[in-house]
Amino acid sequence: MWKRNLISLIFLFLSLQLSAQKTDAQRLEDLKIRIKQATYYDSSTVFSLGKQCIQLAKKLKRENEIGYVYQYYGSFNYYANNVTEAKKYYAKSISVGEKTKDLKLINSTKIRLNFLILDQDVLKAEDGFKKLLVDAKKGNYIENQLEIHNGFGIMYEARLMYDKATESYLKGLRIAEKHHQKFATGYLLNNLALLKLKAKKYEEAKKDLERALILATETNEWRLRLNVLNNLGLVTHEIKDFKGSIIHYKQTVVEAKKVGFPAGILAAYINLSSSYLDNKQLAEASKNSDSALAIVETYRDPLFLINAYIMRGMVSTEQKDFQTAKRCIDSVQFFLKSYNDPNFRKDLIALQSKLASAQGNYKLAYELERKFSSLSDSIREFSNENEQTRLQTIYGKERLENELTDSKQRNKILRTKSELKSANYRFIFLVILSVSLLVIGTIYIYNVRKSRKIKSVFSQKLIEQIDEERSRISKDLHDDIGQSLAVVKSKLNLFTTGKITQLEGVDAEIGDILEQTRVLSHQLHPTALEKIGLERALNSIIEKTQAATDMLCNFDFELNGKEVDLETSSQIYRIIQECISNTIKHARASALKVSVERKNDELIVQYRDNGIGISDSQNKLGLGLLTIQERTAIIGGKLELKTGTNKGISLTITI
């Protein structure tokens, strides 16, 4: 009997011990999740929970879990831009992994280290991801594979290789769905949606984000839910569904407060205010912009300060509260002294223009709009130059590596062919020279024939245009001026024969005839050039074009005190006339820009629009462009044309 009781007591003791271990193990997993959720912002929470996690891991004799805690510490420092500390903790994590022989932990931490490399050297990071993916596949570490595919996607996005980025995200998505990894499916859908948002595929982006939101909610991943809600707000705002964006941004505010992420709360209030403003709910827009300002005054981040004041200024302008709007403008100008970003300067000019227009100062508003357009062009050009420089650096290194490989191969080939006689090389040289001369001769003959054909076509089209112009002038003379003169003559005959006693309306009709004659004369020769000069003549047709169309027209003129002769002015005037006519008829553009300036004793005339351009398949030497080419040649200028499908047109003449 006593033996049976002893066995029962031992069994009960073991059951209680296993139950306690199970409870501790669950607590450990819960702590890890809480640490991961806190690694964006809260240092005290991260390290306090981490300390508890380490103690539990030691108690459960699961030393490898300590490595994951160090990994979370590293991620916290990475998000806080403390790269040195991040590397230190990642190194500790790898050391624990090596000690406990946890290859998955080592692979996982090296993935995060590779993200640090991605910020510095894209090509090195690409090689790193490839090697880590091999190890992850070898160990069948599914979660690690998903993070690597996500890393590839982020890397290719940074290199503007959007097709490859999409392919990487989709690869990861297929694996995540196959293995029922809901969190990974959610963040990959979120990243795919952002790519679709860039491509303006709004409906597809919205569907991906709605699905990602469901997964983030199911897995209690509040940081992912916060990002997805914010991105849903961006998409719905882009498709002008302001009520929908308001709903999403409201939820973003709630989630950001739940996570305790100050920057997230601030951004959500600014976005929410923007949506209320676009939806004409000014009171709500004002309330949320004030909430943003209240937070930003304690947060003191210049980026958010400027954004918050610009938003408050926009709302105040719509509310006709010009005094508050002016205070916001003054605040933005103050912060721009220490954070001089051209994009913020552009936003400031837009606010100033809106305020000037609301106050009825349309002249100032127009000048600010022109300044806004000019600054936008400068920012776009500067961004393109920076991006080109960055890509040249990346691809330059890639090309250098390829050249080194090619060089080794060439040296090997040269060594194997070192026994060939010099005569063979001379023979090859003669053959190449003969072929080159033949090719050059063929190209020369082809170009000569093509030039003659172009001139012949131009002459034929020019004759046709002259005939059409003569026919139009004849019709104008006959139908308008001729008919009007006939009416006047008839009235004069009736008056002289005594059939009518008064010549009512004859002076007005003669005035109409004079006006018709003046218009026809001006079309044949731009007399305005002789009277008012090139600058005012061009400014006149620019203003008429803007008044007659929906296009935004921009005009710059600077000759540094040196005048242009009448013949050159006349040809420039006709060229700009032809360009504007082509833009209105064919380009479907929303804006054009004309500039005439003198640089280093050269007169540079430039015309640009943002229309559909001329595709490679279209004939770029139509009659209009041939006429422009001929006029440029007459004044001894050099013509350069840049265009392409949906790239607008850029025409530069250097004289």
C-alpha positions in Angstrom: 0.0 0.0 0.0 2.8 2.5 1.0 4.6 1.7 -2.4 1.5 2.6 -4.3 1.2 5.9 -2.4 4.9 6.7 -3.1 4.5 6.1 -6.8 1.4 8.4 -6.8 3.4 11.1 -5.1 6.3 10.9 -7.5 3.8 11.0 -10.5 2.1 14.1 -9.0 5.5 15.8 -8.5 6.6 15.2 -12.1 3.2 16.4 -13.4 3.5 19.7 -11.4 7.1 20.2 -12.6 6.1 19.6 -16.3 3.2 22.0 -15.9 5.4 24.6 -14.4 7.9 24.2 -17.3 5.1 24.5 -19.8 3.9 27.7 -18.1 7.4 29.1 -18.1 7.9 28.2 -21.8 4.6 30.0 -22.7 5.7 33.0 -20.7 9.0 33.0 -22.6 7.2 33.0 -25.9 4.9 35.8 -24.8 7.9 37.9 -23.6 9.6 37.5 -27.0 6.5 38.7 -28.8 6.2 41.7 -26.5 9.9 42.6 -27.1 9.5 42.4 -30.8 6.4 44.7 -30.6 8.4 47.2 -28.6 11.6 47.4 -30.7 10.5 50.5 -32.6 10.5 53.0 -29.8 10.5 51.9 -26.1 14.1 51.2 -24.8 13.0 50.7 -21.2 10.4 48.1 -22.2 12.8 46.3 -24.6 15.6 45.9 -22.0 13.3 45.2 -19.1 11.4 42.4 -20.9 14.7 41.2 -22.3 16.2 40.8 -18.8 13.1 38.7 -17.8 13.4 36.6 -20.9 17.1 35.8 -20.3 16.3 34.7 -16.7 13.5 32.4 -18.0 15.8 31.0 -20.7 18.5 30.1 -18.2 15.9 28.5 -15.9 14.5 26.4 -18.8 18.2 25.7 -20.0 17.3 27.1 -23.4 20.5 29.1 -23.9 19.8 29.8 -27.6 16.8 31.9 -26.6 19.3 34.4 -25.1 20.7 34.8 -28.6 17.2 35.9 -29.9 17.0 38.5 -27.1 20.4 39.9 -28.2 19.0 39.9 -31.7 16.0 42.0 -30.6 18.4 44.4 -28.8 20.3 44.8 -32.1 17.1 45.5 -34.0 16.0 48.1 -31.5 19.4 49.9 -31.9 19.1 49.6 -35.7 15.6 51.3 -35.7 17.2 54.0 -33.4 20.0 54.6 -36.0 22.6 53.4 -33.5 24.4 51.1 -36.0 27.5 50.5 -33.8 25.4 49.1 -30.9 23.2 47.1 -33.3 26.3 45.4 -34.7 27.6 44.7 -31.2 24.4 42.9 -30.1 24.1 41.0 -33.4 27.6 39.7 -32.8 26.6 38.6 -29.4 23.6 36.8 -30.9 25.7 35.0 -33.4 28.2 34.0 -30.7 25.3 32.4 -28.7 24.2 30.6 -31.8 27.6 29.2 -32.4 27.9 28.1 -28.8 24.5 26.4 -28.8 24.9 25.2 -32.4 21.6 26.9 -33.3 22.2 27.4 -37.1 18.8 28.9 -37.6 19.6 31.7 -35.1 22.9 32.4 -36.8 21.2 32.5 -40.2 18.4 34.8 -38.8 20.9 37.2 -37.2 23.1 37.4 -40.3 20.0 38.4 -42.3 19.6 41.4 -40.0 23.3 42.2 -40.3 22.9 42.1 -44.1 20.2 44.7 -43.9 22.9 47.0 -42.3 25.1 46.3 -45.2 22.3 47.1 -47.6 22.3 50.7 -46.4 26.0 51.0 -47.4 26.7 48.6 -50.3 23.9 47.2 -52.4 25.9 44.8 -54.4 27.7 43.3 -51.3 24.2 42.9 -49.7 22.9 41.1 -52.8 25.8 38.6 -52.5 25.1 38.2 -48.8 21.4 37.5 -49.3 22.2 34.9 -52.0 24.6 33.0 -49.6 22.1 33.3 -46.7 19.3 31.9 -48.9 21.4 28.8 -49.7 21.9 28.2 -46.0 18.2 28.8 -45.2 17.1 26.4 -47.8 19.6 23.8 -46.7 18.3 24.0 -43.1 14.7 24.4 -44.3 14.3 27.6 -42.2 11.1 28.9 -43.7 10.8 32.1 -41.8 14.4 33.0 -42.7 13.7 32.3 -46.4 10.8 34.7 -46.3 12.8 37.5 -44.7 15.5 37.0 -47.3 13.0 37.2 -50.2 11.7 40.4 -48.6 15.2 41.7 -48.4 15.8 41.0 -52.1 12.6 43.0 -52.8 13.7 46.0 -50.7 17.1 45.9 -52.3 15.8 45.8 -55.9 13.4 48.6 -55.1 16.4 50.7 -54.0 18.0 50.0 -57.4 14.7 51.0 -59.2 14.5 47.4 -60.5 10.7 47.2 -59.8 10.1 44.1 -61.9 12.7 42.1 -60.0 11.4 43.5 -56.7 7.9 42.3 -57.6 9.3 38.9 -58.5 11.1 38.6 -55.1 8.0 39.6 -53.1 5.9 37.1 -55.1 8.4 34.3 -54.5 8.2 35.0 -50.8 4.4 35.3 -50.9 4.1 31.9 -52.5 6.3 30.2 -49.9 4.4 32.1 -47.0 1.0 30.9 -48.3 2.2 27.4 -48.8 3.5 27.1 -45.2 0.6 29.2 -43.7 2.9 31.9 -42.5 0.2 34.6 -41.9 2.5 37.4 -40.6 5.0 37.0 -43.5 2.1 36.9 -46.0 0.9 40.1 -44.5 4.1 42.1 -44.7 4.8 40.8 -48.3 1.4 41.8 -49.4 1.9 45.2 -47.9 5.2 45.7 -49.8 3.7 44.5 -53.0 0.8 46.9 -52.5 3.3 49.8 -52.2 4.9 48.9 -55.5 1.4 48.8 -57.1 0.7 52.2 -55.5 3.8 53.6 -57.2 2.6 52.1 -60.5 -0.8 53.8 -59.9 -2.6 50.4 -59.8 -4.8 51.6 -57.0 -7.5 48.9 -56.9 -5.0 46.1 -56.9 -3.0 47.8 -54.1 -6.2 48.3 -52.1 -7.1 44.6 -52.4 -3.6 43.5 -51.3 -3.7 45.9 -48.3 -7.2 44.8 -47.2 -6.0 41.2 -47.2 -2.9 42.1 -45.3 -5.0 44.0 -42.7 -7.0 40.8 -42.0 -3.8 38.8 -41.5 -2.2 41.4 -39.3 -5.4 41.4 -37.1 -5.5 37.6 -36.9 -1.9 37.4 -35.8 -2.1 40.4 -33.4 0.8 42.0 -35.2 0.0 45.6 -34.3 3.0 47.2 -36.0 2.1 45.6 -39.3 -1.6 46.6 -38.8 -0.5 50.2 -38.2 1.6 50.3 -41.4 -1.2 48.6 -43.5 -3.9 51.0 -42.2 -1.7 54.0 -43.0 -1.0 52.6 -46.5 -4.8 52.0 -47.0 -5.3 55.6 -46.2 -2.7 56.6 -48.8 -4.4 54.5 -51.5 -7.9 55.7 -50.8 -6.7 59.3 -50.7 -5.1 58.9 -54.1 -8.4 57.6 -55.7 -10.2 60.6 -54.1 -12.1 58.4 -51.7 -11.6 60.9 -48.9 -14.3 59.4 -46.7 -12.5 56.0 -46.9 -9.1 57.6 -46.2 -10.6 59.3 -43.2 -11.8 56.0 -41.8 -8.4 54.3 -42.3 -6.4 57.3 -40.8 -8.7 57.3 -37.8 -7.9 53.6 -37.2 -4.2 54.5 -37.8 -4.4 57.0 -34.9 -5.9 54.4 -32.6 -3.3 51.7 -33.5 -0.4 54.2 -33.2 -1.6 55.1 -29.7 -2.0 51.4 -28.9 1.6 50.7 -30.0 2.8 54.0 -28.3 4.7 55.2 -31.4 4.8 59.1 -31.2 6.0 59.6 -34.8 3.2 57.2 -36.0 0.6 59.2 -34.0 1.9 62.5 -35.4 1.9 61.3 -39.0 -1.6 59.8 -38.7 -3.0 63.2 -37.4 -1.3 65.1 -40.3 -2.7 62.6 -42.8 -6.1 62.6 -41.2 -6.2 66.4 -41.3 -5.2 66.3 -45.0 -8.1 64.0 -45.8 -10.6 66.1 -43.9 -9.4 69.2 -45.7 -9.8 67.6 -49.1 -13.3 66.4 -48.0 -14.1 70.0 -47.1 -14.7 69.1 -43.4 -12.7 72.1 -42.2 -13.6 71.9 -38.5 -12.3 68.3 -38.3 -9.3 69.2 -40.3 -8.5 72.1 -37.9 -9.0 69.8 -34.8 -6.6 67.1 -36.1 -4.0 69.6 -37.3 -4.1 71.1 -33.8 -3.6 67.7 -32.3 -0.6 67.2 -34.6 0.9 70.5 -33.5 0.3 69.7 -29.8 2.3 66.5 -30.2 5.0 67.9 -32.4 5.8 70.8 -29.9 7.0 68.1 -27.5 8.5 65.8 -30.1 10.5 68.7 -31.7 11.4 66.8 -34.9 12.0 69.5 -37.6 10.6 67.3 -40.3 7.3 66.8 -38.5 7.2 70.4 -37.2 7.3 71.8 -40.8 4.7 69.3 -42.0 2.4 70.1 -39.1 2.6 73.8 -39.6 2.1 73.6 -43.4 -1.0 71.5 -42.8 -2.3 73.9 -40.2 -1.6 76.8 -42.6 -3.6 75.1 -45.4 -6.5 74.5 -43.1 -6.5 78.1 -41.7 -6.4 79.5 -45.3 -9.5 77.5 -46.2 -11.2 78.8 -43.0 -10.2 82.4 -44.0 -8.2 82.6 -40.8 -5.4 84.5 -42.5 -3.7 85.6 -39.3 -3.2 82.0 -38.2 -2.1 81.0 -41.7 0.5 83.8 -41.6 1.8 82.6 -38.2 2.2 79.1 -39.6 4.1 80.4 -42.6 6.4 82.4 -40.3 7.0 79.2 -38.2 7.9 77.1 -41.3 10.3 79.8 -42.5 12.0 79.8 -39.1 12.4 76.0 -39.1 13.7 76.0 -42.7 16.7 78.0 -41.5 18.0 74.9 -39.8 16.4 72.3 -42.1 16.7 73.7 -45.6 14.9 71.1 -47.7 13.8 72.1 -51.2 10.7 70.0 -51.1 9.6 71.8 -47.9 10.4 75.1 -49.6 8.1 74.1 -52.5 5.3 73.2 -50.0 5.8 76.6 -48.3 5.5 78.4 -51.7 2.3 76.5 -52.4 0.9 77.6 -49.0 1.9 81.2 -49.6 0.3 81.2 -53.1 -2.9 79.7 -51.7 -3.0 82.4 -49.0 -2.3 85.2 -51.5 -5.1 83.9 -53.8 -7.5 83.6 -50.9 -6.7 87.3 -49.9 -7.4 88.4 -53.5 -3.7 89.2 -54.3 -3.8 87.4 -57.6 -0.6 89.0 -58.9 1.4 87.7 -56.0 -0.3 84.3 -56.3 0.6 84.2 -60.0 4.3 85.1 -59.2 4.4 82.4 -56.5 2.9 79.8 -58.9 5.6 80.5 -61.4 8.2 80.2 -58.6 6.6 77.0 -57.5 6.8 75.6 -61.1 10.4 76.6 -61.5 11.4 75.1 -58.1 9.5 71.9 -58.9 11.4 71.6 -62.2 14.7 72.2 -60.4 13.9 69.6 -57.7 13.0 67.0 -60.4 16.2 67.7 -62.3 18.3 67.5 -59.1 16.6 64.3 -58.0 17.2 62.7 -61.4 20.9 63.7 -61.2 21.3 62.3 -57.7 19.6 59.1 -58.7 21.7 58.8 -61.8 24.9 59.3 -59.7 23.8 56.7 -57.2 22.9 54.2 -59.8 26.2 54.9 -61.7 28.1 54.2 -58.5 26.2 50.9 -58.0 26.5 49.8 -61.6 30.1 51.1 -61.9 31.1 48.6 -59.2 29.2 45.9 -60.8 30.8 46.7 -64.2 34.2 46.7 -62.6 33.7 43.2 -61.2 32.5 42.0 -64.6 35.5 43.6 -66.3 37.9 41.9 -63.9 36.3 38.6 -64.7 36.4 39.3 -68.4 40.0 40.4 -68.1 41.0 37.0 -66.6 39.2 35.2 -69.3 40.8 37.3 -72.0 44.3 36.7 -70.6 43.6 33.0 -70.6 42.5 33.1 -74.2 45.6 35.2 -75.2 47.9 32.6 -73.5 46.3 29.8 -75.4 46.7 31.7 -78.7 50.2 33.0 -78.1 51.6 30.6 -80.7 49.7 32.3 -83.6 52.0 34.2 -86.0 51.9 38.0 -86.4 50.8 37.6 -90.0 47.5 36.2 -88.8 46.9 39.4 -86.8 47.9 41.6 -89.7 45.4 39.6 -91.9 42.7 40.0 -89.3 43.5 43.7 -89.1 43.2 44.2 -92.9 39.9 42.3 -93.0 38.5 44.4 -90.1 39.8 47.6 -91.8 38.2 46.6 -95.1 34.9 45.7 -93.5 35.0 49.0 -91.5 35.6 51.1 -94.6 32.8 49.2 -96.4 30.4 49.8 -93.5 31.4 53.5 -93.3 31.0 53.9 -97.0 27.6 52.2 -96.9 26.4 54.3 -94.0 27.7 57.5 -95.8 25.9 56.7 -99.0 22.7 55.8 -97.1 22.8 59.1 -95.1 23.4 61.1 -98.3 20.4 59.4 -100.0 18.3 59.8 -96.9 19.2 63.5 -96.6 18.2 64.0 -100.3 15.0 62.2 -99.8 14.2 64.3 -96.7 14.9 67.5 -98.6 12.7 66.3 -101.5 9.9 65.5 -99.1 10.3 68.8 -97.3 10.2 70.7 -100.6 7.1 68.9 -101.7 5.4 69.5 -98.4 6.5 73.1 -98.3 5.0 73.7 -101.7 1.7 72.0 -100.6 1.7 74.2 -97.5 2.3 77.4 -99.6 -0.6 76.4 -101.9 -2.8 75.7 -98.8 -1.8 79.1 -97.3 -2.5 80.9 -100.6 -5.8 79.1 -100.8 -6.7 80.2 -97.2 -5.6 83.8 -97.9 -7.7 83.8 -101.1 -10.7 82.4 -99.2 -10.3 85.0 -96.4 -10.1 87.8 -99.0 -13.1 86.6 -100.9 -15.4 85.3 -98.2 -14.6 87.9 -95.5 -13.0 91.1 -96.8 -14.5 90.8 -100.3 -18.0 90.1 -99.0 -17.8 93.0 -96.6 -16.5 95.4 -99.3 -19.4 94.3 -101.6 -21.9 95.2 -98.9 -20.3 98.6 -98.3 -20.3 99.3 -102.1 -23.9 98.3 -102.4 -24.9 100.7 -99.6 -22.9 103.5 -101.3 -24.6 102.9 -104.6 -28.0 103.0 -102.9 -27.1 106.2 -101.2 -25.8 107.9 -104.4 -28.9 106.9 -106.4 -31.1 108.4 -103.6 -32.7 105.1 -102.6 -31.5 105.5 -99.0 -30.8 108.8 -97.3 -28.4 107.7 -94.5 -25.3 105.4 -94.4 -26.1 103.7 -91.1 -23.5 101.2 -89.9 -21.1 101.8 -92.8 -18.3 103.2 -90.5 -18.6 100.1 -88.3 -18.4 97.8 -91.3 -15.4 99.6 -92.7 -13.8 99.2 -89.2 -14.5 95.5 -89.3 -12.8 95.3 -92.8 -9.8 97.1 -91.4 -9.6 94.7 -88.5 -9.9 91.7 -90.8 -7.1 93.2 -93.0 -4.9 93.8 -89.9 -5.4 90.2 -88.6 -4.5 88.8 -92.0 -1.5 91.0 -92.3 -0.3 90.0 -88.8 -0.6 86.3 -89.7 1.6 86.9 -92.7 4.2 88.9 -90.8 4.5 89.4 -87.0 4.8 93.2 -86.9 4.7 93.1 -83.1 8.3 92.1 -83.1 9.4 95.4 -84.7 7.2 97.4 -82.3 7.5 95.7 -78.9 10.5 93.4 -79.3 11.0 89.6 -78.9 10.4 89.3 -75.2 7.0 91.0 -75.1 5.9 89.3 -78.4 6.7 85.9 -77.0 5.1 86.8 -73.6 2.0 87.8 -75.5 1.5 84.5 -77.3 2.4 82.6 -74.0 -0.3 84.5 -72.2 -2.8 84.0 -75.0 -2.1 80.3 -75.0 -2.6 80.0 -71.2 -5.9 82.0 -71.5 -7.2 79.9 -74.3 -6.3 76.5 -72.9 -6.1 74.7 -69.6 -2.3 74.5 -69.8 0.1 76.0 -67.2 2.5 78.1 -69.3 5.9 79.3 -68.0 8.2 81.9 -69.7 11.8 82.9 -68.8 13.7 85.6 -70.8 17.2 86.9 -69.9 19.6 88.3 -72.6 22.0 90.1 -70.2 21.5 93.5 -72.0 22.4 92.2 -75.5 19.6 92.6 -78.0 18.7 90.1 -80.8 18.5 91.2 -84.5 15.1 91.4 -86.2 15.8 88.4 -88.5 16.8 86.1 -85.6 13.9 87.4 -83.5 11.4 86.7 -86.4 12.7 83.1 -86.8 12.6 82.4 -83.0 9.1 83.8 -82.8 7.9 81.6 -85.7 9.6 78.5 -84.2 7.9 79.0 -80.8 4.6 79.6 -82.6 5.0 76.3 -84.4 5.9 74.4 -81.2 2.9 75.8 -79.3 0.7 74.9 -82.2 2.0 71.3 -82.2 1.5 71.0 -78.4 -2.1 72.2 -78.6 -2.9 70.0 -81.6 -1.1 66.8 -80.8 0.6 66.6 -77.3 -2.3 66.5 -74.9 0.0 68.3 -72.5 -1.0 70.1 -69.2 2.1 72.4 -69.1 4.7 74.0 -71.3 7.8 76.1 -70.7 9.7 78.6 -73.0 13.0 80.1 -72.1 15.3 82.4 -74.0 18.7 83.2 -72.4 22.2 84.1 -73.2 25.1 82.0 -71.8 28.8 82.5 -72.7 28.0 84.5 -75.9 25.5 81.9 -77.0 21.8 82.4 -77.4 19.9 79.4 -76.1 16.2 78.9 -76.9 14.4 76.1 -75.1 10.9 74.7 -75.5 9.5 71.9 -73.3 6.1 70.3 -72.7 4.9 67.3 -70.6 2.7 65.8 -73.3 2.7 62.3 -74.9 5.8 63.0 -76.9 6.8 61.4 -80.1 7.4 57.6 -80.0 10.3 55.9 -81.8 7.8 54.4 -84.3 6.5 57.8 -85.3 8.1 60.0 -88.0 10.0 62.6 -86.0 10.6 64.8 -89.1 7.1 65.9 -89.9 6.5 69.1 -91.7 6.4 71.2 -88.5 9.7 69.9 -87.3 11.3 70.2 -90.8 10.2 73.8 -90.9 11.7 74.4 -87.4 14.9 72.7 -88.7 15.1 75.0 -91.7 14.4 78.1 -89.7 17.2 77.1 -87.3 19.6 76.6 -90.2 18.7 80.1 -91.6 19.9 81.8 -88.4 23.0 79.5 -88.1 21.7 77.6 -85.1 22.0 74.1 -83.8 18.9 72.1 -83.1 18.6 69.3 -80.4 15.4 67.4 -79.9 14.7 65.0 -77.0 11.4 63.0 -76.8 9.8 59.6 -76.4 6.6 57.9 -75.6 4.9 59.8 -72.7 8.1 61.7 -72.1 7.0 65.1 -73.5 9.2 67.0 -75.8 12.4 69.1 -75.2 13.6 71.2 -78.0 16.8 73.3 -77.6 18.3 75.7 -80.2 21.8 77.1 -79.6 22.8 80.1 -81.7 
